[in-house]
Amino acid sequence: MGPTITSTSRFYFTTSTMYSIPKMSCPFLGVIRRKEAVNISFRLRSLASLHSLPAEVADFVKGAVDECKPSGVHIVTGTPEETANIYAGLEKEGMVKKLPKYENCWLARTDPKDVARVESKTVIVTKNQGDTIPIPTGGAKSQLGSWMSESDWEKARQERFPGCMTGRTMYVIPFSMGPVGSSLAKYGVQVTDSPYVVASMGIMTRMGTPALNKLSEGVEFVRCQHSLGRPFPLKAPLVNAWPCNPDKVLISHLPDTRQILSYGSGYGGNSLLGKKCFALRIASRIAKDEGWLAEHMLILGITNPEGVKRYVAAAFPSACGKTNLAMMKPALPGWKVECVGDDIAWMKFDAQGKLRAINPENGFFGVAPGTSYKTNPYAMSTIAKNTVFTNVGETSDGGIWWEGLDTPADGITLTDWHGKTWKHGSGTACAHPNSRFCAPAAQCPIIDPQWESEEGVPIDAIIFGGRRPQGVPLVYESFNWQHGVFVGASMRSEATAAAEHQGKVIMHDPFAMRPFFGYNFGNYLTHWLSMETRKAPTHLPKIFHVNWFRKDPSSGAFLWPGFGENARVLEWIFKRCGRESDDEAAKKSIVGWLPEDGAINTQGLSGSVDMGALLDVPKHFWQNETKELRAYFSQQVGADLPAKVEAELKALEDRVSDN
């Protein structure tokens, strides 16, 4: 049973309604400055006991209150009234503005120093370094995560969190990752001093009373503590009314105790702790302990003209077309794609040995630039209402704009993500490259009927892929599960704007999980390999690799049209999942099974497509690729590389040299 409340308590807990703050007292987010903002008196419209808060949750909240020293605490219920009050408060203080062109849509502009995931300041805290990352050889820096010792982390915590919410409200967000009640769902409680985070978590998770009811049953939960790091009185003015502390950002994960503590950033995956922090870094560790998989993968259902349906999970790095594929409008007549999720898959074997997946998220947090009615009409329909846009451009008629959309009509002017007048040809981007839309998944016109199935959807194929301009074929199938694990481990892709990387460097991104591993990558590979040796019956999915981004070396033009035409590749994958023999519509190559000539349906393609160039596997390229992989595994994974993965690398080297 939780603690009780008295009228003389310093910290007040409410349920269902927001606080009303006296006009001349501390403002909602502190635009009006005061020298002293600690002793705030809240006029409460409703006051409730903490008896409804589960004891362990109450203990977590009390500990956060004692450390962060907020001036009030609000337990989030997720009601429409509460949500409306959140947005009203954000709008009043200039953090968001309403977009009158759409229904219940909002625009936020961040501090320009707070625009992306900050991988360099994201750490895993464990007793031993080897539990988090393989120890690189030759004094190299690990590319597979950042470890922080317990003592260094405790020091960093003491430099940040004590008193960090002074003058602000602490919001307590109970939430579920996955459908409430599903055997695959997991639960969390996030405390935060950011109402923008509350609004976004309300879209991205199943937040509020239903999750709190499950917590009352005693289910385990991940403890998530987040602060903007800007207590009152402010020491410097805010930029764009956006509180953050970029010089002190630290996103830390404690997998042994299922904790996440994030400080200094109010943006995206740094602050929406149910997303990458919980659903990948912490969940991948939980999955290892419990025998399932938590992966950076979209999930889609694809139905052929005869009505046969299969589900596919696909791992691509950020900004490599995941959302476009998850919401694809197939160019092939009679084929249908339905979306289960566009970013994260939790997969677990059922009693019959079939791998089943859920999308643990409740919304889409998609990259805006490049999304259009041409590339992704379903996404455009999804974001037409109830959406938060961050760092996109704004039109003078109350709408949004970004690179990739049609030029606005005559007379419509544009404002860029900095809030400045913008014109085509100005030399700067109107929308930040990592600008985002945050929209409810249920609004997607092609959301799969089973997307909230408690048992998950059955996975027939797993696809890996990335941006590879040269050498990597359009599609190939792994020889077997072990080889498929090697294919995932060998993924490389051009860097994206989702993190702080600059330029188009080809980076190693195994399983599209490089920034998201919650434990040692060598052990992660061992865990994947163990799926094949389970004692229980196992029906493993087929594993494929795709590359939509191969270019003509002479012109630099893409060889494959992509978007809806990708259904032609999915058709081949679909058929391979139902094949009766390995060599049906496929030929063996040094990298895996390639489509036979004519196996990819090109009928109706606009323009000519050079399938020979798309499926070419140049020997000299793969000689260099194997050398690069050998060096990478040796330096970055070292002794933690499983023998089976080493064997697959040696087999590829032999095939390349014999070819």
C-alpha positions in Angstrom: 0.0 0.0 0.0 1.3 3.4 -1.0 2.0 6.4 1.3 -0.8 8.7 2.4 -1.3 12.4 1.6 -2.0 15.2 4.0 -2.8 18.8 3.3 0.6 19.9 4.8 2.6 17.6 2.5 5.2 19.4 0.4 4.6 17.2 -2.7 1.1 16.8 -4.0 -0.2 13.9 -6.1 -3.2 14.2 -8.3 -5.0 11.9 -10.7 -7.0 12.8 -13.7 -6.7 16.6 -13.8 -3.9 19.1 -14.3 -2.8 21.7 -11.8 -4.0 25.2 -12.1 -1.1 27.5 -11.4 -1.6 31.1 -10.1 -0.9 33.5 -12.9 1.9 35.3 -11.0 3.4 32.2 -9.6 5.9 30.0 -11.4 4.9 29.6 -15.0 4.2 26.2 -16.6 7.7 25.9 -18.0 9.3 29.0 -16.7 9.2 31.6 -19.5 8.5 34.2 -16.9 11.5 34.2 -14.6 11.5 34.5 -10.8 14.5 34.5 -8.5 12.8 32.0 -6.3 10.6 29.2 -7.7 11.0 26.4 -5.1 8.1 27.1 -2.7 5.2 27.0 -5.2 1.7 26.7 -4.0 -0.6 24.6 -6.2 -4.3 25.1 -6.3 -5.5 21.5 -6.8 -8.8 20.8 -8.5 -8.7 17.2 -7.4 -6.7 15.6 -4.7 -6.5 11.8 -4.4 -4.8 9.4 -2.1 -1.7 7.4 -3.3 -3.5 4.2 -2.1 -4.2 3.4 -5.7 -0.5 3.6 -6.6 1.1 0.2 -6.2 3.6 0.0 -3.4 6.7 -0.6 -5.6 5.7 2.2 -7.9 5.1 4.5 -5.0 8.6 3.7 -3.6 10.2 4.5 -7.0 8.3 7.8 -7.3 9.2 8.7 -3.7 12.9 8.1 -4.4 12.7 10.2 -7.6 11.0 13.0 -5.7 13.6 13.0 -2.9 16.4 13.2 -5.5 14.9 15.6 -8.1 12.9 17.9 -5.7 10.0 18.8 -8.0 7.4 21.2 -6.7 4.5 18.9 -7.5 3.8 15.5 -8.8 1.1 14.5 -11.3 0.1 10.9 -11.9 -0.8 10.6 -15.6 -4.1 8.8 -16.4 -4.3 9.4 -20.1 -7.8 10.8 -20.2 -8.8 13.1 -23.1 -9.3 16.0 -20.6 -5.8 15.5 -19.2 -4.2 15.3 -22.7 -6.0 18.5 -23.7 -4.7 20.3 -20.7 -1.2 19.1 -21.4 -1.3 20.6 -24.9 -2.9 23.8 -23.7 -0.1 24.3 -21.2 2.6 23.5 -23.8 1.0 26.0 -26.2 0.7 28.7 -23.5 4.4 28.5 -22.8 5.4 28.5 -26.5 6.7 24.9 -26.7 4.2 23.9 -29.3 1.7 25.7 -31.5 -1.5 24.4 -33.0 -1.6 23.8 -36.7 -5.1 25.1 -37.8 -4.9 23.4 -41.2 -5.3 19.9 -39.5 -7.3 18.3 -36.7 -5.5 18.4 -33.4 -2.0 18.7 -34.8 0.9 20.5 -33.2 4.3 21.9 -34.1 7.3 22.0 -31.8 10.7 23.6 -32.4 13.6 22.4 -30.2 16.8 24.1 -29.1 19.1 23.5 -32.1 21.4 21.7 -29.8 18.8 19.1 -29.0 17.8 17.5 -32.4 18.8 13.8 -32.4 19.8 10.7 -30.5 23.1 11.4 -28.7 24.9 8.1 -29.1 28.2 9.5 -27.7 26.4 10.2 -24.4 24.4 7.0 -24.2 25.8 4.4 -21.9 25.2 1.0 -20.4 26.2 0.6 -16.7 27.2 -2.9 -15.5 29.6 -4.2 -13.0 32.0 -5.6 -15.6 32.8 -4.0 -19.0 32.6 -7.3 -20.7 28.9 -7.6 -19.8 28.2 -4.6 -21.9 30.6 -4.6 -24.8 33.3 -6.9 -26.2 36.8 -5.5 -25.3 38.2 -4.0 -28.6 41.7 -5.0 -29.5 44.6 -2.6 -30.1 43.3 0.1 -28.0 40.4 0.8 -30.4 37.1 2.4 -29.2 34.2 0.1 -29.2 31.6 0.8 -31.9 29.1 -1.6 -30.2 28.0 0.5 -27.3 29.5 2.6 -24.5 30.1 1.2 -21.0 30.3 3.2 -17.8 31.5 1.8 -14.5 29.1 1.9 -11.6 31.4 4.3 -9.7 31.7 6.7 -12.6 27.9 6.5 -13.2 27.1 7.2 -9.6 29.4 10.3 -9.7 27.7 11.4 -13.0 24.3 11.0 -11.4 25.2 13.1 -8.4 26.4 15.8 -10.7 23.0 15.9 -12.5 19.9 14.7 -10.7 19.8 16.2 -7.2 17.4 19.1 -7.4 17.1 18.9 -11.2 13.3 19.4 -11.2 13.2 22.3 -8.7 10.2 24.5 -9.6 8.8 22.0 -12.1 6.1 19.3 -12.0 7.1 15.7 -12.0 4.8 13.6 -14.2 4.5 10.0 -13.4 3.7 8.0 -16.5 2.6 4.3 -16.1 2.8 2.7 -19.5 2.7 -0.6 -21.4 5.0 -1.6 -24.2 2.7 -3.9 -26.2 -1.0 -4.5 -25.9 -2.0 -4.4 -22.2 -2.5 -8.0 -21.0 -0.4 -9.6 -23.8 2.0 -12.3 -22.7 4.6 -10.4 -24.8 4.0 -7.0 -23.2 6.2 -5.4 -20.7 5.5 -2.4 -18.4 7.3 0.7 -17.3 6.9 3.8 -15.2 8.6 7.0 -16.4 9.0 10.1 -14.3 9.7 13.3 -16.2 9.6 17.0 -15.9 8.6 17.5 -19.6 5.0 17.8 -20.6 6.1 17.4 -24.2 7.3 13.9 -23.2 4.0 13.2 -21.6 2.2 14.2 -24.8 4.5 12.1 -27.0 4.4 9.1 -24.7 0.6 9.2 -24.9 1.0 8.6 -28.6 3.9 6.1 -28.5 2.8 3.9 -25.6 -0.3 2.6 -24.0 -0.2 5.1 -21.2 -2.3 5.8 -18.2 -4.9 3.9 -16.1 -5.0 0.6 -18.0 -1.2 0.2 -17.5 -1.5 1.3 -13.9 -4.1 -1.3 -13.3 -1.7 -4.0 -14.5 1.0 -2.6 -12.3 -1.4 -2.9 -9.4 -1.4 -6.7 -10.1 2.3 -6.7 -9.2 3.8 -7.1 -12.7 7.5 -6.2 -13.0 8.3 -2.8 -14.5 11.2 -0.9 -15.8 12.0 2.3 -13.8 12.5 5.2 -16.1 13.7 8.6 -14.7 14.1 11.6 -17.1 14.8 15.2 -16.5 15.4 18.2 -18.8 18.1 19.4 -16.5 16.8 23.0 -16.3 15.6 23.6 -12.7 14.3 27.0 -11.6 15.4 29.7 -11.3 16.8 29.4 -14.8 20.5 30.4 -15.1 20.2 31.2 -18.8 17.3 32.0 -21.2 15.7 29.1 -23.1 16.1 28.7 -26.9 12.7 28.3 -28.6 11.1 27.9 -25.2 12.7 24.5 -25.2 14.3 23.4 -21.9 17.3 21.2 -22.2 20.9 21.0 -21.0 23.0 19.8 -23.9 26.3 20.1 -22.1 25.3 17.6 -19.5 23.3 15.1 -21.5 23.6 11.5 -20.3 21.3 8.6 -21.2 22.1 5.7 -19.0 20.8 2.2 -18.8 21.2 -0.2 -15.8 20.1 -3.6 -17.3 20.8 -5.6 -14.1 18.2 -3.6 -12.2 16.0 -2.7 -15.2 16.5 1.1 -14.8 16.9 4.0 -17.3 18.0 7.4 -16.2 18.1 10.2 -18.9 19.2 13.7 -18.3 19.6 16.9 -20.3 17.7 16.2 -23.6 14.0 16.6 -24.3 14.0 15.1 -27.7 13.0 11.8 -29.3 14.7 8.6 -28.2 16.7 10.5 -25.6 13.5 11.4 -23.6 10.7 9.0 -24.7 12.2 6.3 -22.7 9.8 3.6 -23.8 11.3 3.7 -27.2 14.9 2.8 -28.0 16.0 2.8 -24.3 13.4 0.4 -23.0 12.1 -1.4 -26.2 15.6 -2.2 -27.4 18.5 -1.7 -25.0 16.7 -2.9 -21.8 14.3 -5.3 -23.6 17.2 -7.0 -25.5 18.7 -7.9 -22.2 15.3 -9.1 -20.8 14.9 -11.1 -24.0 18.2 -12.7 -23.5 17.4 -13.7 -20.0 13.9 -15.0 -20.9 14.7 -16.6 -24.3 13.1 -14.3 -26.9 14.2 -11.5 -29.2 13.8 -7.7 -29.0 14.8 -6.2 -32.3 15.0 -3.0 -34.4 12.6 -4.4 -36.9 9.4 -3.4 -38.7 6.6 -5.9 -39.0 4.3 -6.2 -42.0 1.7 -8.6 -43.4 1.7 -9.3 -47.1 -1.2 -11.1 -48.9 -1.0 -12.5 -52.4 -3.8 -12.4 -55.0 -4.9 -15.8 -53.9 -5.5 -14.6 -50.3 -2.5 -16.3 -48.7 -0.9 -14.1 -46.0 2.6 -14.1 -44.5 4.2 -11.8 -42.0 7.7 -10.4 -42.3 10.0 -8.7 -39.9 12.7 -6.5 -41.3 15.8 -4.7 -39.8 17.0 -1.5 -41.4 19.0 1.3 -39.9 17.1 4.5 -39.3 16.2 6.5 -42.4 16.6 3.5 -44.7 13.0 3.2 -45.7 11.6 1.2 -42.8 8.4 3.3 -42.5 8.0 3.3 -46.3 8.3 -0.4 -46.4 6.0 -1.0 -43.5 3.3 1.1 -45.1 4.0 0.2 -48.7 1.4 0.5 -51.5 2.3 -2.4 -53.7 2.8 -1.8 -57.4 1.9 -5.4 -58.1 -1.8 -5.8 -58.9 -3.7 -8.0 -56.4 -1.0 -7.8 -53.6 -1.8 -6.2 -50.3 0.5 -5.0 -47.5 -0.7 -4.2 -44.0 1.4 -2.6 -41.2 1.9 -4.1 -37.8 4.8 -1.8 -36.8 7.5 0.3 -38.4 10.4 0.2 -35.9 10.5 -2.4 -33.2 9.6 -6.1 -33.0 9.4 -8.3 -29.9 9.4 -11.9 -31.0 8.8 -15.1 -28.9 8.2 -18.7 -29.8 4.7 -20.0 -29.1 3.9 -23.5 -27.9 4.0 -24.9 -31.4 7.5 -23.5 -32.0 6.4 -20.6 -34.3 8.1 -17.3 -33.8 5.4 -14.7 -33.1 5.9 -10.9 -33.0 4.3 -7.8 -31.5 4.9 -4.2 -32.1 5.5 -2.9 -28.6 4.8 0.7 -29.6 1.5 2.4 -30.0 2.5 5.0 -32.5 4.9 6.0 -35.3 7.9 8.3 -34.6 8.9 8.7 -38.3 11.5 10.8 -40.1 9.6 13.5 -41.9 11.8 14.6 -44.9 11.3 12.4 -47.9 7.9 11.3 -46.7 5.3 12.3 -49.3 2.2 11.2 -51.2 4.5 9.7 -53.8 6.8 7.8 -51.4 4.3 6.9 -48.6 0.7 8.0 -49.1 -0.5 5.9 -46.1 1.9 7.7 -43.8 0.6 11.0 -45.1 -2.9 9.9 -44.3 -1.8 8.7 -40.9 -0.3 12.1 -39.8 -3.3 14.2 -41.0 -4.6 14.4 -37.4 -3.6 13.9 -33.7 0.0 14.3 -34.6 3.0 16.2 -33.1 5.5 17.5 -35.6 9.0 18.5 -34.4 11.5 20.6 -36.3 9.6 20.6 -39.6 8.9 23.7 -41.7 5.6 25.6 -41.4 3.3 27.0 -44.0 1.6 30.4 -43.7 -1.8 28.7 -44.0 -1.2 26.7 -40.8 0.3 23.5 -42.2 3.6 21.7 -42.3 6.3 21.3 -45.0 9.6 19.5 -45.5 11.9 18.5 -48.2 10.2 16.0 -50.5 6.7 17.5 -50.3 5.2 19.4 -53.3 6.0 23.1 -53.5 3.3 25.0 -51.6 0.7 26.9 -53.7 1.3 30.4 -54.8 1.0 32.9 -52.0 1.9 30.4 -49.3 5.1 31.3 -47.5 7.4 29.0 -45.5 9.0 29.3 -42.1 11.9 26.9 -41.4 12.6 24.8 -38.3 14.4 27.7 -36.7 11.3 29.8 -37.0 12.8 32.0 -39.7 11.4 32.9 -43.1 12.6 30.4 -45.7 12.6 30.3 -49.5 13.7 27.6 -52.0 17.3 28.1 -52.9 18.2 29.6 -49.6 21.0 27.1 -49.1 19.7 25.7 -45.8 17.1 23.0 -45.2 13.6 24.1 -44.2 13.1 21.0 -42.1 15.8 19.5 -40.0 17.1 16.2 -41.6 15.9 14.4 -38.5 12.6 16.2 -38.0 9.9 13.9 -37.0 6.2 13.2 -36.9 4.6 11.4 -33.9 1.3 9.9 -34.7 -1.0 7.1 -33.4 -0.5 3.8 -35.2 -4.3 3.0 -35.1 -4.8 5.9 -37.6 -2.8 4.1 -40.3 -5.2 3.3 -43.2 -3.5 -0.1 -43.7 -2.9 -1.0 -40.0 -3.1 -4.8 -39.8 -6.2 -6.3 -38.2 -3.9 -8.4 -35.9 -1.6 -5.5 -34.9 -2.8 -5.7 -31.3 -3.1 -9.5 -31.2 -2.1 -10.6 -27.7 -0.3 -13.7 -29.0 1.5 -11.7 -31.8 1.6 -12.5 -35.5 3.5 -15.5 -37.0 6.8 -14.5 -38.7 7.7 -16.4 -41.9 10.7 -14.3 -43.0 13.3 -12.0 -41.4 14.9 -9.4 -43.7 18.1 -7.5 -43.2 19.1 -4.5 -45.3 20.8 -1.1 -45.5 22.0 1.6 -47.8 24.7 0.0 -50.0 25.5 2.0 -53.1 27.8 -0.7 -54.5 28.3 -4.4 -54.7 25.4 -5.8 -52.6 22.6 -7.4 -54.6 19.0 -6.4 -54.6 18.0 -9.5 -52.7 19.4 -12.8 -51.5 18.5 -15.6 -49.1 20.8 -17.0 -46.5 21.8 -20.7 -46.8 20.4 -21.5 -43.3 19.8 -19.9 -39.9 23.4 -19.9 -38.9 24.4 -18.2 -42.1 21.5 -15.8 -41.7 22.8 -14.7 -38.3 26.2 -14.0 -40.0 24.4 -12.0 -42.6 22.8 -9.9 -39.9 26.1 -9.5 -38.1 27.7 -8.3 -41.3 25.3 -5.5 -42.1 26.8 -2.2 -43.2 25.0 1.0 -44.2 25.5 4.7 -44.9 25.1 6.8 -41.7 21.9 8.6 -41.2 20.6 11.9 -39.6 18.9 10.1 -36.8 22.1 10.4 -34.7 25.0 12.9 -34.6 27.0 11.3 -37.4 28.0 13.5 -40.4 28.4 12.5 -44.0 27.6 9.3 -45.9 30.2 7.0 -44.3 29.5 3.3 -44.7 29.2 2.1 -41.1 29.0 -1.3 -39.6 25.4 -1.7 -38.2 24.9 -5.3 -37.3 21.2 -6.3 -37.1 20.5 -2.5 -37.4 21.2 -2.6 -33.7 24.6 -1.0 -33.4 23.3 1.9 -31.2 20.8 -0.3 -29.3 22.5 -3.4 -27.9 21.7 -3.8 -24.3 24.6 -6.2 -23.7 27.7 -7.7 -25.2 27.3 -8.1 -29.0 29.2 -11.5 -28.9 26.7 -12.8 -26.4 23.9 -11.3 -28.5 25.1 -13.4 -31.5 25.2 -16.5 -29.3 21.6 -15.8 -28.2 20.5 -15.6 -31.8 22.3 -18.8 -32.7 20.7 -20.5 -29.8 17.2 -20.1 -31.4 18.2 -23.0 -33.7 19.1 -25.3 -30.8 16.1 -24.9 -28.6 14.9 -28.1 -27.0 11.3 -27.2 -27.8 9.9 -27.5 -31.4 11.1 -24.7 -33.5 10.0 -23.5 -37.0 12.5 -20.8 -37.8 11.8 -18.0 -40.3 13.8 -17.8 -43.5 16.4 -15.0 -43.5 17.0 -12.6 -46.4 19.1 -9.5 -47.2 17.8 -6.6 -49.4 19.4 -3.5 -50.9 17.1 -1.0 -52.5 19.9 1.6 -52.8 22.4 0.2 -55.3 23.6 2.9 -57.7 25.0 3.0 -61.3 28.7 3.6 -60.8 28.9 5.9 -63.8 25.8 8.1 -63.3 25.1 7.7 -59.6 21.4 7.0 -60.3 19.6 4.3 -58.3 19.3 1.1 -60.2 16.0 0.1 -58.5 12.9 2.3 -58.4 12.0 1.3 -54.8 8.9 2.3 -52.9 5.9 0.4 -54.2 8.0 -1.5 -56.6 9.7 -3.2 -53.6 6.6 -5.5 -53.6 8.3 -7.4 -56.5 11.1 -8.3 -54.2 8.7 -9.2 -51.4 6.9 -11.4 -53.9 10.0 -13.5 -54.4 10.6 -13.7 -50.7 7.0 -14.7 -50.2 7.4 -17.5 -52.7 10.7 -18.6 -51.2 9.0 -19.1 -47.8 6.6 -21.6 -49.4 9.2 -23.3 -51.6 9.6 -27.1 -51.6 13.3 -27.1 -52.6 16.3 -24.8 -52.2 16.9 -24.4 -55.9 13.3 -23.4 -56.8 13.5 -20.0 -58.5 17.0 -19.4 -57.0 20.6 -19.9 -57.9 23.5 -20.4 -55.5 26.1 -17.6 -55.2 29.0 -16.7 -52.9 26.7 -14.6 -50.7 23.5 -16.8 -50.6 20.6 -17.8 -52.8 20.0 -15.2 -55.6 16.8 -15.0 -57.7 17.0 -17.0 -61.0 16.8 -15.0 -64.2 13.2 -13.9 -64.5 12.2 -14.8 -60.9 11.7 -11.2 -60.0 8.5 -10.0 -61.8 9.4 -6.9 -63.8 6.2 -6.8 -65.9 4.7 -3.3 -65.8 7.8 -1.5 -64.4 8.0 2.0 -65.8 11.4 2.4 -67.5 14.1 -0.2 -67.9 15.7 -2.0 -65.0 19.0 -3.7 -65.3 18.4 -6.9 -63.2 21.8 -8.2 -64.1 23.5 -5.2 -62.5 21.1 -5.3 -59.5 21.9 -8.9 -58.8 25.6 -8.8 -59.7 28.0 -10.1 -57.0 31.4 -8.7 -58.0 34.3 -10.7 -56.8 36.6 -7.8 -56.2 34.0 -6.1 -54.0 33.4 -9.1 -51.9 37.1 -9.7 -51.5 37.3 -6.2 -50.0 34.1 -6.8 -48.0 35.4 -10.0 -46.4 38.7 -8.3 -45.5 36.7 -5.4 -43.9 34.5 -7.9 -42.0 37.5 -9.9 -40.8 39.2 -6.7 -39.5 35.9 -5.5 -37.9 35.1 -8.8 -36.1 38.7 -9.2 -35.0 39.0 -5.6 -33.6 35.5 -5.0 -32.3 34.3 -8.5 -31.2 37.6 -10.4 -30.7 37.4 -13.4 -28.4 33.6 -12.9 -27.9 32.9 -13.8 -31.5 31.0 -17.1 -31.5 32.8 -19.9 -33.3 29.8 -20.4 -35.6 30.0 -16.8 -36.9 33.8 -17.2 -37.4 33.1 -20.3 -39.4 30.6 -18.5 -41.6 33.2 -15.7 -42.2 35.8 -18.3 -43.2 33.3 -20.0 -45.5 32.6 -16.7 -47.2 36.3 -16.1 -47.6 36.7 -19.5 -49.2 33.8 -19.0 -51.6 35.2 -15.7 -52.7 38.7 -17.0 -53.2 37.4 -20.1 -55.1 35.0 -18.2 -57.3 
